[in-house]
Amino acid sequence: MTNASKSRSARFGHIKRRLIREEALTGKHLELALDVVGDGSTGDELIDGISNKLQTGQKLNAYELHLMLDVFLQHAKLAAVSASRERAA
């Protein structure tokens, strides 16, 4: 794993911990979370709702939290690792 992918993975971990503690995301963590889930204009009601709650600092419900942690962030972590492996090959 390269330093860039380690850093990105660490930031995903920070996002995960803050969401679990029901803390609002700010700055670079909010930007990265919105890169993962979108800016609220995808046209999908659920995904846009998650994005809007992240932007306004609202608490995610249990299902939204599950999607953010176990689906979106996990997928982003795996995609980042896969991309770094392709670059190394």
C-alpha positions, 0 to 999 in steps of 0.5 A: 500500500502506498503512502497516498492510499494509506492516507486515504484509508486513514481518512476513511477511518476518521470518517467512519469513527466520527459518524459512529460517534454522531459527530458532524463531518467538517473540512477535508473529511466532509469533502472526502465523504461527499466525494464518496456519496455525492453532492446531493444531486444524484437524483436518488432520494436515499443517497441525496438524503445522506449527502444532505444530512452530512452537509448539514451535520444531521445524524444519519438513521441506522440504515443510512449509517449502515449504507455509508459505513458498510457499503459506500466507504468500504467500496471506496476503500477497496477501489482505492487499493485496487487502483494503487495495485494497478498503478504498481503493476 
